[in-house]
Every structure is written in C-alpha cells, then in structure tokens.
C-alpha cells in the first residue's frame, strides 16, 4: 500500500560529495534537504520542526560540529522529537554521540546503499512506534501514566515482587466540575497538573507509580505506609498558589492487601469505594477500606440484584409529606412531596439514603424515578376523584433524569393520561444538578415551565451555586436545606444565614420552602423571618396515601 505521508531526511555534511552520495541513495524513498554545518542544520530543524523525520549527521564540520548540534538539540528538547543517525569513520566518537542521544551510526565510506536505506527505514520506524507508545502510555495533561498502562505496570510489579505489601490509593478533587464551570477549563487543567506534581513529590518519598483515571481522579500504587496524609500535604502544597486552603476539597481512598489475594482492578475498585464514601463527610479526607465497607459492598450488590424484581412486584411504596403555607394566621395544606420507600421481602425497610445514591451511581435511578412519577400522577387524580380537591404534588428529578432525551415527553404523557394540570405536578431539582451542567438543565427546565410546571430548587444551600448563577436559573421556589435550620436561634449565625436566603428569594420573587422542620420553635422563627412554606415532622411525617387522605380531609387546610 502506498505511503501517504512523505518523510523528509535532513543530510548534514560539510563535504558536497558526501551530501550528493547520500542524497542519491535515499531520494528514491524520501524527500531530502541539506545543511553544510551544524548551525545551518539547527536553523532548519527549528524552522521545519517535526516535519523532519530523520537527521543524517556528520560529526566533523566547521562552525558547529555534529556533537555540538546534538547538545543543542538536547537543550531545546528536539532530540526526543527527531532521531539522528551519526555519520563517522571514527569508532571512538560513537560513545559520546550515544550519550548525547544519537539513535544509530553509519560508517564512511558509503559502499552499500541497500544497508543505508535499511538503517534509515529501521530508525524511522522504531522512533515513530516509540512515539505512538509514549503517546498512549502517558496522560497528555499530567504526564502520569494513562489508566491502561498504569495497571499493566502495577501488575508487572506484583509479578516481580510478590511478597511486597502494596497499597492501592485513589485521590480525588471533590466537585471539580464546579471549579471548571466557575473558573474555566484552563484553570481546571492547572489544578489537575498541580495535583499530579503533588503526587509525583509524594512518590519520591514513598516509591511506587501513579496514573490518571479520568477527569479529577488519580491512582497511586505504593509500598505500604502507615500515614497517608503525605499525599494530602504534598498536593495541597502544589495547589497553594492556585487555591485558598478553604477551596481545596481532596479525598483519598485506600485499599491495602498484604497477600495480594484480589486482582489489582478489584483492589482499586475497593479504594474507589472508600474514596466515594467520604464524599459528603465534612472534615474527613482519608478513608481505608475495611470489613464494614466490605459488608456494605455485599449489601449493595444484593440491592442491585433485587431492583428489577422490586419494581415488578411494587415493593417500592410512594409516601407523601404535606407542605403547609404559614403566611397566614392558620397553616394551610398547600401541597405534598412524593417520597419513595422500599419494603424489601427479606431486608424489611431499606432507608432511601442507602439505595438512592447507589441507584444514581449505577444508572437505575431513572427507572425508579419514573415509577414514582407515575404513581404520584395517579394519586393526584385519585385524590381529586375521592376528595373533590386537587392536592399538588412535587416529585424529585435528578440530573440523570434530566439527561434523558425523552424526559419532558414522559412527564407530559403521564400528566395528560391522568387528566392533570401541569401546575399541579411540580418538579424538585437539586441545587447541585443545576451546577453540574447548567446550560442543558436550564434549557430543559425552561421548557417544563413553558408547559406550566412549577420548579422548586431542592436542597438550596447544600451545593455551591454562585449568586450570579442563581439569577439565571429558572425556578418558582427555593427549598431550604434542612441543615440550614437545624440549630437556628434568635440572632445566631444560622438564623442570619436563613435571613440571607429569604432576602435572596424575595429579590428573585419566589417563595421559600423550609424542609426538615421538627419543633414549634423552628416553625415560629421561620414564620417571623418571612418563610412561606413549612415541611417536616412538626406538622407530619411522610404518609401512605390512605393516611394522607384522612389528614387532608380533617380540615387541616384548604388545598385547592
């Protein structure tokens, strides 16, 4: 097959007859350019760059000799980009040229053209293959090993040193996507490069190898150590010129295995699980995989295996927690939130905080959410028929749901099938979902609002959306995260934060819903501060539909 890429050979020799002889030999297969000395050659290399596939270099020349050119190419990093074959009649020169980066030698006089062509072809082929391997071996941004090569080298290490106790370490920068969005991709790349530098500094102390998994996650495979804070310290040291200490959110998961009883991929899976387990634990940076986590992994596998049967057998039950408008003298039932519960035939009641994050990670949450959406739509229609009143219900929508292309069509279909008005079928979207892919989510939300749906930003205050972003987010209500109100007292910092959120909502012209309200004192303080709607155990816990029906019918409010 014809080679579509013409390769250029630079011949550097001060003797015209030598240039002509070599040129005549190789011009049948390559484009040839010439230089009479090292200085002229360096200028051509600098101007032509990597379009030159090989340099044939004489050592003895005026102005700048061959070894001086090799030194200059080394200083400018060119020797790693272009292979050099040295032309010499002196065997004693070979060692020095090799040290300077020469790839091969040709001995004068040039009496066998076929050998010269073969050596040139071989050098170019070896160099190009090496460049291809190098490009796949290392991550381009961080210059750490790529994931595939990392695991290959780690496996080779285990084979050579089977008795060495090793640690699988996973390092992650929490909420890196938000940093990228707020400060730009280039700044994000600087953060990743600094993290890689910190990991390299650590390896100088610990030994071992490191690689980049993807995005903001790194792997390290090191001889066992007792204190993993060295990773955090070295990385923070490199990040200090880019971020304030309060802005760095590193977490580190470790799996240590003296006997190497598990395949290396599984050991790193365990380290990833340990790393992920501290995602939302304030103040924790390091987690070591232990027996408790192993039990949790088995438990999670059980839940995943039983998911389809749970959907089919309707083990998931939808309960409804009332929301009360407290702006008047008497609290009025104004709506409800649909919440899913799992009654497992063997495990009994499974807490939502155990299965919902699991299903989010494994792509099952969309199917579960759509199950809940359908149940809620049917229940609104049933209440309307039984009670002669419409009780608006809000359902939770994850960022995974929003990514589905048919999400809006699905919502529209179930609303229409149950004879509902869009305004009575409300959607709760978490603040963190808005910040993960704000442009796409805003487009979807605007479409839903145009159809008449009300959108509540759920868990406001638990994420990191900026005020600037908040002004562009299409919402109809802010739902205050329960952590905000847990310790509110007159005049304390927690109360000041609540007042601030209420002022923001007032500026945006949207009501505030406080969830997780459990005491009369919390309710009173929120009402005095200007909060509009309350949800929590103070009024009612999540209720099965039949209990909610009785509750709604006891003249607790006048939902319409």
C-alpha positions in Angstrom: 0.0 0.0 0.0 1.4 3.4 -0.9 2.6 5.5 2.0 0.5 8.7 2.0 2.9 10.5 4.4 6.1 11.7 2.7 9.1 11.7 5.1 11.9 14.3 5.0 15.5 13.5 5.7 18.0 16.2 6.6 21.6 15.4 5.5 24.2 17.5 7.4 27.7 17.3 6.0 30.3 19.9 5.0 31.5 17.8 2.1 29.4 18.3 -1.0 30.4 14.9 -2.4 29.2 13.1 0.7 25.9 15.0 0.6 25.4 14.1 -3.0 26.2 10.4 -2.5 23.7 10.1 0.5 21.1 12.1 -1.3 21.2 9.9 -4.4 20.9 6.8 -2.2 17.8 7.9 -0.2 15.9 10.3 -2.5 14.1 7.3 -4.1 12.1 6.9 -0.9 12.4 10.2 0.9 12.4 13.9 0.4 15.9 15.2 1.0 17.1 18.6 2.3 20.7 19.6 3.1 22.8 21.6 5.5 26.6 22.3 5.4 27.2 22.6 9.1 25.6 22.2 12.5 24.5 25.9 12.7 22.6 25.7 9.4 21.1 22.4 10.4 19.8 23.7 13.7 18.1 26.6 12.0 16.4 24.2 9.5 15.4 21.9 12.4 13.9 24.8 14.3 12.0 26.1 11.2 10.9 22.7 9.8 10.2 21.2 13.2 8.8 17.6 13.4 8.2 17.6 9.6 11.8 16.3 9.5 11.7 12.5 10.1 15.4 11.9 10.5 18.8 13.7 10.5 21.9 12.1 9.0 24.7 14.0 10.8 28.4 14.2 10.1 30.5 14.8 13.2 33.5 16.7 11.8 32.3 20.1 10.5 33.2 23.7 10.7 31.1 26.4 12.5 29.2 23.9 14.6 30.2 20.2 14.6 27.9 17.2 15.0 28.3 16.7 18.7 27.6 20.4 19.3 24.4 20.1 17.3 23.4 17.1 19.4 24.0 19.1 22.5 21.9 22.0 21.1 19.1 19.6 20.2 19.2 18.2 23.7 18.9 21.6 25.3 15.9 22.5 23.2 14.2 19.2 23.6 14.5 18.4 19.9 16.4 15.1 20.3 13.2 13.5 21.6 11.3 14.6 18.6 13.7 13.7 15.7 16.0 10.7 15.5 19.7 11.3 14.5 22.0 8.8 12.7 25.6 9.9 13.1 28.0 9.6 10.1 31.5 8.8 11.1 34.7 7.0 10.2 36.0 7.1 13.8 34.7 4.4 16.1 35.9 6.4 19.1 33.2 9.0 18.6 30.3 6.6 19.0 30.1 6.5 22.8 30.0 10.3 23.2 27.3 10.6 20.5 25.2 7.9 22.1 25.3 9.8 25.4 24.1 12.8 23.5 21.1 11.0 22.1 22.2 9.6 18.7 20.0 6.7 17.5 22.4 4.9 15.2 25.6 5.1 13.2 26.6 4.9 9.5 30.3 4.2 8.7 32.1 6.0 5.9 32.6 5.3 3.1 29.1 4.6 1.9 29.6 1.5 -0.2 26.3 -0.5 0.4 23.2 1.6 -0.5 20.8 -1.1 0.5 22.2 -1.2 4.0 22.0 2.6 4.4 18.3 2.6 3.2 17.5 -0.3 5.6 19.2 1.5 8.6 17.3 4.7 7.8 13.9 2.9 7.5 14.6 1.0 10.7 15.5 4.1 12.7 12.4 6.0 11.5 10.1 3.0 12.2 11.5 2.5 15.7 11.2 6.1 16.5 7.6 6.5 15.2 6.5 3.4 17.0 8.1 4.6 20.2 6.2 7.9 19.9 2.9 6.2 19.4 3.5 4.0 22.5 4.6 7.1 24.5 1.5 9.0 23.5 -0.8 6.2 24.8 1.4 5.4 27.8 1.1 8.8 29.4 -1.8 11.2 30.1 -1.1 14.3 28.0 -2.1 16.8 30.6 -0.5 15.4 33.8 2.3 13.2 32.2 1.3 10.5 34.7 0.6 7.0 33.3 -2.6 6.5 31.4 -5.0 4.2 33.1 -4.3 1.1 30.9 -0.5 1.4 31.2 -0.8 2.1 34.9 -2.5 -1.2 35.6 -0.1 -3.0 33.3 3.0 -1.7 35.1 1.3 -2.4 38.5 0.6 -6.0 37.5 4.2 -6.4 36.4 5.4 -5.1 39.7 3.3 -7.7 41.6 4.8 -10.5 39.5 8.4 -9.3 40.2 7.9 -8.6 43.9 5.1 -10.9 45.1 6.0 -10.5 48.8 6.0 -6.7 48.8 2.9 -5.3 50.7 1.3 -2.7 48.5 -1.4 0.0 48.9 -3.9 0.9 46.2 -4.6 4.6 46.6 -7.3 6.8 44.9 -7.1 10.6 45.1 -10.0 12.8 44.0 -10.8 16.5 44.0 -14.4 16.8 45.1 -16.8 18.9 43.0 -14.1 19.5 40.4 -16.7 20.0 37.7 -18.0 23.1 39.6 -14.5 24.6 39.7 -14.2 24.0 35.9 -17.5 25.8 35.3 -16.8 28.8 37.6 -13.2 29.4 36.7 -12.8 27.9 33.3 -11.3 24.8 31.7 -7.7 26.2 31.6 -7.8 26.9 35.3 -9.1 23.4 35.9 -6.2 21.9 33.9 -3.8 23.9 36.1 -5.4 22.3 39.2 -5.0 18.8 37.7 -1.4 19.4 36.7 -0.6 20.7 40.2 -2.3 17.6 41.8 -0.1 15.4 39.5 3.0 17.4 40.7 2.0 16.8 44.3 1.6 13.1 43.7 5.0 12.9 42.0 6.5 14.6 45.0 4.9 12.0 47.3 6.2 9.1 45.2 9.8 10.4 45.7 9.2 9.7 49.4 7.1 6.5 49.2 8.1 4.9 45.9 5.6 3.4 43.5 3.8 4.6 40.4 0.9 6.9 39.6 -1.6 7.3 36.9 -4.7 9.4 35.9 -8.0 7.5 35.9 -10.2 10.3 34.4 -11.1 13.9 35.0 -10.2 14.6 38.6 -9.3 11.1 39.8 -5.8 9.7 40.2 -4.3 6.3 41.1 -1.2 5.5 43.0 0.3 2.1 43.7 2.8 2.3 46.5 4.7 0.2 49.0 2.7 0.1 52.2 2.8 3.2 54.5 1.0 4.0 57.8 0.3 7.6 57.3 -1.4 8.7 54.0 -1.5 12.4 55.0 1.7 12.9 53.0 -0.4 12.8 49.8 -2.8 15.5 51.1 0.1 17.6 52.3 2.2 17.4 49.1 -0.8 18.0 46.8 -2.0 21.0 48.9 1.5 22.4 48.8 1.3 22.4 45.0 -2.2 23.8 45.0 -1.5 26.6 47.4 -0.5 29.0 44.6 -3.8 28.4 42.8 -6.4 28.0 45.5 -7.1 29.1 49.1 -6.9 26.3 51.7 -10.7 26.5 52.1 -11.2 25.9 48.4 -9.3 22.6 48.2 -11.5 19.6 48.7 -9.3 16.5 48.4 -10.3 13.0 49.4 -8.3 9.8 49.4 -9.4 6.2 49.5 -7.0 3.3 50.3 -7.1 -0.5 50.0 -4.1 -2.3 51.5 -3.6 -6.0 50.8 -0.5 -7.8 52.2 -1.2 -11.1 50.4 -2.5 -9.6 47.1 -5.4 -12.0 47.3 -7.6 -9.9 45.0 -6.9 -8.9 41.3 -5.4 -5.4 41.1 -8.5 -4.0 39.4 -10.7 -5.1 42.3 -8.3 -3.7 44.8 -8.6 -0.3 43.2 -12.4 -0.7 43.0 -12.4 -1.0 46.8 -10.1 2.0 47.1 -12.6 4.0 44.9 -15.4 2.9 47.1 -13.5 4.1 50.2 -12.8 7.4 48.5 -16.5 7.8 47.5 -17.7 7.0 51.0 -16.3 10.3 52.3 -17.9 12.4 49.5 -20.3 14.3 51.9 -18.5 13.9 55.2 -17.3 17.3 56.3 -13.7 17.3 57.7 -12.8 13.8 56.5 -10.2 13.4 53.8 -8.9 9.8 54.1 -10.8 6.5 54.3 -9.3 3.0 54.4 -11.4 0.1 53.1 -12.4 -2.2 55.9 -14.7 -5.1 56.8 -17.6 -2.8 57.4 -17.2 -1.4 53.8 -16.9 -5.0 52.5 -20.2 -5.8 54.2 -21.8 -2.7 52.7 -20.5 -3.8 49.2 -22.2 -7.2 49.6 -25.4 -5.4 50.8 -25.3 -3.0 47.8 -24.8 -5.9 45.4 -27.9 -7.5 46.9 -30.0 -4.3 46.4 -28.8 -4.0 42.8 -29.6 -7.6 42.1 -33.1 -7.2 43.6 -34.0 -3.9 41.9 -35.9 -5.2 38.9 -38.0 -7.6 41.0 -38.7 -4.8 43.4 -40.1 -2.7 40.5 -42.1 -5.5 39.1 -43.6 -6.6 42.4 -44.2 -3.0 43.5 -42.0 -3.2 46.6 -41.3 0.5 46.3 -44.0 2.5 48.1 -44.7 6.1 47.5 -45.5 8.2 50.6 -46.5 11.9 50.7 -45.2 14.5 53.1 -47.5 17.6 53.5 -46.3 21.1 52.9 -48.0 23.9 54.8 -48.3 27.6 53.9 -47.6 29.5 57.1 -48.0 33.1 55.8 -51.5 33.5 57.3 -52.8 33.1 60.9 -53.6 29.4 60.3 -51.2 27.0 58.5 -52.9 25.7 55.3 -52.1 22.5 53.5 -50.9 23.6 50.1 -49.1 20.6 48.5 -47.1 17.5 49.2 -43.8 15.9 48.2 -43.7 12.3 46.9 -41.1 10.2 48.6 -40.1 6.6 47.9 -39.8 3.9 50.4 -38.5 0.3 49.8 -40.2 -2.6 51.7 -37.8 -5.5 50.9 -39.2 -9.0 51.4 -36.1 -10.2 53.2 -34.4 -7.0 54.5 -37.5 -5.2 55.5 -37.5 -1.4 55.4 -34.5 -0.1 53.4 -33.6 3.5 54.0 -33.7 5.8 51.0 -30.2 7.2 51.8 -28.9 3.6 51.3 -30.5 2.8 47.9 -31.0 6.1 46.1 -27.3 7.1 45.9 -26.5 3.5 44.9 -29.0 3.6 42.0 -27.7 7.0 40.9 -24.2 5.6 40.6 -25.4 2.5 38.7 -27.8 4.2 36.3 -31.0 2.7 37.8 -32.4 5.9 39.3 -34.2 7.0 36.2 -36.3 3.8 36.2 -37.1 4.3 39.9 -37.9 7.9 39.5 -40.3 7.3 36.6 -42.0 4.6 38.7 -42.5 7.3 41.4 -43.6 9.9 38.9 -46.3 7.6 37.5 -47.5 6.7 41.0 -47.7 10.3 42.0 -49.7 11.3 38.9 -52.2 8.5 39.5 -52.5 9.6 43.2 -53.3 13.2 42.4 -56.0 12.1 40.1 -57.4 9.6 42.7 -57.5 12.3 45.4 -59.2 14.7 43.1 -61.9 12.0 42.5 -62.2 10.9 46.1 -61.8 14.2 47.9 -63.2 16.6 45.3 -60.0 18.6 45.6 -56.6 18.9 43.9 -53.6 18.4 46.1 -50.5 19.5 44.1 -47.5 17.1 44.4 -43.9 17.6 43.8 -41.6 14.8 42.6 -37.8 14.6 42.7 -35.8 14.9 39.5 -32.1 14.0 39.4 -29.5 15.3 37.0 -29.5 11.8 35.5 -33.2 12.1 34.7 -32.7 15.5 33.0 -30.0 14.0 30.8 -32.6 11.6 29.3 -33.8 13.0 25.9 -37.4 11.9 26.4 -37.7 13.2 30.0 -40.1 16.1 29.1 -42.2 13.9 26.9 -42.6 11.3 29.6 -43.7 13.9 32.2 -46.2 15.4 29.6 -47.6 11.9 28.9 -48.4 10.9 32.5 -49.9 14.3 33.3 -52.2 14.1 30.2 -53.1 10.4 30.9 -54.3 11.3 34.4 -56.2 14.4 33.5 -54.0 16.7 35.5 -53.0 20.3 35.0 -49.2 20.9 34.7 -49.2 23.4 37.6 -50.4 20.7 40.0 -47.5 18.4 39.1 -44.4 20.1 40.4 -40.7 19.2 40.0 -37.9 19.4 42.6 -34.4 19.6 41.2 -31.4 19.7 43.5 -29.1 22.7 43.5 -26.1 20.5 42.7 -27.9 19.4 39.5 -28.0 22.9 38.3 -24.3 23.4 38.7 -23.3 20.1 37.0 -24.5 21.0 33.5 -26.2 24.3 34.0 -26.8 25.2 30.3 -28.6 21.9 29.4 -30.6 21.8 32.7 -31.7 25.4 32.3 -32.9 24.6 28.7 -34.9 21.6 30.0 -36.4 23.5 33.0 -37.4 26.4 30.8 -39.3 24.0 28.5 -41.1 22.4 31.5 -42.0 25.8 32.9 -43.4 26.8 29.5 -45.7 23.8 29.7 -47.0 25.1 33.1 -45.0 23.0 35.6 -43.7 24.7 38.8 -40.0 24.1 39.6 -38.5 24.0 43.1 -34.7 24.2 43.6 -34.3 21.5 46.2 -31.6 21.4 49.0 -30.7 25.0 48.4 -27.6 25.8 50.5 -26.1 22.3 50.3 -24.3 23.0 47.0 -22.0 25.7 45.7 -24.0 27.7 43.2 -22.9 31.3 42.9 -25.3 34.2 43.3 -24.6 35.1 39.7 -25.7 31.7 38.6 -28.7 31.8 40.8 -30.1 34.9 39.0 -30.1 32.9 35.7 -31.7 29.7 37.0 -35.4 29.4 36.1 -37.1 28.5 39.4 -40.5 29.0 41.1 -39.4 28.3 44.6 -36.3 27.8 46.8 -36.3 24.8 49.1 -34.1 25.5 52.0 -31.9 22.5 53.0 -32.7 21.1 56.5 -29.1 21.5 57.6 -29.6 25.3 57.5 -32.3 25.3 60.1 -31.1 22.6 62.5 -29.6 25.0 65.1 -31.4 28.3 64.4 -31.8 30.5 67.4 -32.7 34.2 67.6 -29.7 36.3 66.4 -27.2 33.4 65.9 -25.2 32.8 62.6 -27.6 30.0 61.5 -30.5 32.4 61.7 -28.6 35.1 59.9 -28.0 32.7 57.0 -31.7 31.8 56.9 -32.5 35.6 56.8 -30.0 36.0 53.9 -31.6 33.2 51.9 -35.0 34.7 52.5 -33.8 38.1 51.2 -32.3 36.4 48.1 -35.7 34.7 47.5 -37.5 38.0 48.0 -35.2 39.6 45.4 -35.9 36.8 43.0 -39.6 37.0 43.7 -40.0 33.3 44.7 -41.3 31.7 47.9 -39.1 29.7 50.3 -39.9 26.2 51.5 -38.2 25.0 54.7 -37.9 21.3 54.9 -37.0 19.2 58.0 -38.8 21.5 60.4 -39.3 19.5 63.6 -40.1 21.8 66.5 -42.5 24.6 67.3 -39.6 27.0 67.9 -38.2 26.4 64.5 -41.6 27.0 62.9 -42.1 30.2 64.9 -38.6 31.6 64.0 -39.1 30.8 60.3 -42.5 32.3 60.2 -41.3 35.5 61.9 -38.4 35.7 59.4 -40.8 35.5 56.4 -40.6 31.9 55.3 -43.6 30.9 53.2 -44.0 27.1 53.4 -43.0 24.5 56.0 -42.4 20.8 55.5 -41.3 18.5 58.3 -42.2 16.3 61.2 -43.5 19.2 63.2 -46.6 19.0 61.0 -46.5 15.5 59.6 -44.1 12.7 58.6 -44.3 11.2 55.1 -47.6 9.3 55.0 -49.1 6.5 52.9 -51.8 7.8 50.5 -54.7 6.5 52.6 -53.4 8.2 55.8 -52.7 11.4 53.8 -56.3 11.3 52.5 -57.6 11.3 56.1 -55.2 14.0 57.1 -56.3 16.2 54.2 -59.9 15.6 55.0 -59.7 16.7 58.7 -60.0 20.4 57.8 -56.2 20.9 58.3 -56.2 23.2 55.4 -57.9 24.2 52.2 -55.7 22.8 49.4 -57.0 23.7 46.0 
